[in-house]
């Protein structure tokens, strides 16, 4: 039996880069967003962030995504981790997706959280570690907690 390469280039495995903000407040709560219905991992909590647009630098993408998903602005700090995983059936096209997430430490400016409308998230909140432990989360959140603990 031989295997052949798919003739449709969109069905080939692909890689996507994401930029995510690791943000804590004065009470050590972590800013998280819930993935909207219809998206992979819907209903699970993640960090503010998402895909880097073509030609966009990840340094800029993390702050754009923060604003889109939470309404907050902030100051980007250093890269504090890289996470990598796969999604067997992504929404945007067939073929397995290899997701590479760059985690930035970000300091949020004071402001009121605003929910994203019509996007990939439908809620955002400052959550304690106990609240996070009781909620469904994506693996990226566990990696961010390890980073905050110095083990990531």
Secondary structure, DSSP 8 states (H G I E B T S, - for coil): ------SSGGGS-EEEEEEEEE-B-TT--EEEEEE-TTSTTTT-EEESEEE--TT--HHHHHHHHHHHHHS--EEEEEEEEEEEEEETT-SSSSS-EEEEEEEEEEEE-S------SSSSEEEEEEE-HHHHHTS-B-HHHHHHHHHHTT--
